[in-house]
């Protein structure tokens, strides 16, 4: 088998719903075999069944990205089944209640940091290790940042801190990966309509204290953006990309 005939392997975390599911389906359409992970196996199995019906292949793996042993088992499975991974989309993430920080339970802070920061680190660590030793060497890691990687919404210290940290991880991998042909990107998303964000269509607290309905965009646009980055040659990279609803309150003063 020549390098040109190797199957393309992608890993998507948080693939059971929303952005992760849309990206997994998009990568399937591009000819990738997709390893789909999440804590709940049922939606991943449903995705695998749908992929099979469409002539694609999804390997569902239940994974807790906060747990080093669980992530190590995930990458051991990927190496055993496919021998390599070409693209990793670090998408799994959680939020915390929008309350003044003195009212936020410490457990909520820890949950966000463990998932959004430690989870991205652990999955990137596993990907880096496999990409570094596989033949041909290299691959691409794409991190799901957020508009919050640049500026916060009111009462979102845990989420905002976590996404600023993701930006640091992205830049570090982009630097450290050069030697091993590993590229790293970050996509910052603003108001993609998913099961989790549908509440925003009823109004979101603004910087001036008012509540306002914000425009949303189809999650397909996020999937298309990730697909564009994923399909670039490793000699080219999009370090940062922002995909957002045109009229959302981000550019300018809130």
N, C-alpha and C positions, 0 to 999 in steps of 0.2 A: 504494500500500500504506500503510495507516495504522499508527500505532505499535502498536495492539492486535493487528495481524495479523502483526507481525514474528516470525519464528521465534526461539525462545530458543536461544542458543548457549552451551554449556558446554565448558570445557577441563579435563581431568583428567590430571595427570601421574602417572607410575607406574601407568598404567591396565591393564597387562598381566596383573596378578594381584592377589590379596589384597584389601585395602581399596579400592584404586583401581578394580579391576574391579567390585567390588560397588557402589561409588558410581556408576560410569559406567552400569551397568545400571539403577540406581535413577533416575538423571536421565533416562535414555531413557524409562522408564516414565512420567515426568512430562511428557514431550513435548519434551524438549530434543534438539537435534542436538548430538552430543558429539564433540569433538576429543580423541582418545585418544593420549597420548604415552608413550614409554618408549624405552629404548635398543634393545630387541629388537623388531623389526617383526612377527615371526611371531605372537605372542599378540595384538597389536593388530589384525592382519588377521583373526584368528579371531574377535575381538570384533566387528569390523565385519560379518563374515559372519553371526554370530548376530543382530546388530541388524537386518540386512536381512531375515532370515527372520521377524522379529517385527514388521516394518513400521517400524523405526526407522532412524536414520542415524548411523553412526560414521565419522569421518574419521581414519584411522590415520596418525600422523606420527612417524617415528623422531627422537628428540631427546635430546641430552645436556644436561641442565639445568645442568651445570657449565660449559658452553662458551657464552660470550656470542654467538658467531656462530650457533651452533645454535639458541639461543633466539630470536635475532632472525629467523632464517629461519622458525621456527615461527609467530611472530606475523605475519610477512609473509604466510604461507600462510593463516592465519585471516582476515586482512583481505581478501586476494584472493578467497577462496572465499565468506566469509559477510559481510564488511564490518563485523563487530562481534563482541564477546564479552560475555556477560551474567554468567556465573559462572565463576570459576577456582578449582579445588580443587588447592592445592599439596600433593601427597601423596608425591612421590618422595623417598625417603630411604634411608640405609644406616646400619649399626651397625659397631661395632668389637669385637674380642675382649675378653671380660671378664677382664682381667688387671691386676695392679698397674701404675700408670702408668709406672713406670720400666722395665717390660718391654714396653711398647707401642711398636711402631715408629712413628716420626714420620709415615711415609707413611700409616698408618692414621688418625691424627689428621687429617691434611690431607684425606684422602678423605671423612671424615665432615663436616668443616666445609665443604668445597667443594660437597658434595651438599646437605646439610641446611640450610646457611645461605646460601651464595652462590647455590645453585640456587633457593631460595625468593625471594631478592632479585631475581635475573634474571627469573624468571617474573612476579613481582609488578610489576617495572619495565615489562616488556612489556605486561602487562595494564593497568596504570595509564595508560600512554601511549595505548593504543587506546581504553579506556573514556573517557578525558578528551576525545578528539576526535570520538567517534562521536555519531550522532544517533539516538534520544535519548541524551544524555550519561549516563554512570554505569554502575555494575555492582557486583558483589560478589566479593571475594577471600576464600576460606576456606583457612586454613592448618592443616595437620595438625601439631598440637603433640604432646604426650604427657604422661602422668603425670610423665615426667622433666623437663617444663618447670616442675615444682613441687618435686620431690624426687628424689634419685638412687637407683638401685640400686647395690650394691657394684661397684666397678671399672668405672664407666661415665663417666668424665670427658669423653671426646669427645662422646658422645651427649647427655649431660646439658647440657653447655655449648651444644651446637648447638640444643637445644630451648628453653633459656632465651633464646637469641638470637632464635629464632622468635617468642617472646612480645614481645620488643622491636620486631621488625619489624611484627608485627600491630598493636601500639598506635600505632606511627608512621604506618602506613597509615591506620588508623582516624581519626587526627587530620588527616593531610594530605589525605585523600580527601573531607572534608566539603565543601570548596568545589566539588568536581566530582561530587557525588552518588555517590561511591564508598564502599561500606561494606566493612569488613574484620572477619573473625571468626577465632577459633581454636577448634578442637575437640581436646580432650586425651583420648586414648584409653588405656584400661587393659585389657589382656589380651583383645583380639579374636583369635579363633582363625583363623589364616591359615596358609599354607604355611610362612611364616617363623617363626611363633610356636608351632607345634605342639610344638617341643622343650620348651616350658615345661610341658607336661603331664607331663613326666617328672621335673620338679623344677627349682627356680630357687634360686640362692644368696640367702639373706636377710641382713638387716642384722646379725644376731647370729652370722653365719658358718655357720648351718645351711643345709641344702638342703631345700626343701619344694615339694610340688606346689601350684600355685595354680589357682583357678577361672578359667574362660574364658567368654567370651560369643560368640554368633554374630555374625559380621561384618555381618549384615543390620541389627543395631541401630545400627551406625556409619553405614551407608548411609542409614538412615531419619533419623538425626540431621542428616546433611549435607543431605539433601533438605528437611528442615524449615527449616534456615537459608537454603538457596538459594531457597526459594519465598516467603520473607518479602518484603513491599514494601520498597523501599530507604529508606523513612522509619522502618523498624524494624530493629534489629540484635541479634544475640546476640554480644556481644564475646567471651565465653569460655563454653565448654560442656565439661563432663567427662562422658564416657560410659565406664563401667567395670563390671567384674564386681563385684557387690555385696560379696562377701566377700574381695576381694583385699586384701593387706596394704598399704594406702595411708593410710587414715584411722587415726590412732593410732600408737603407737610400734611399730617393727618388732622 
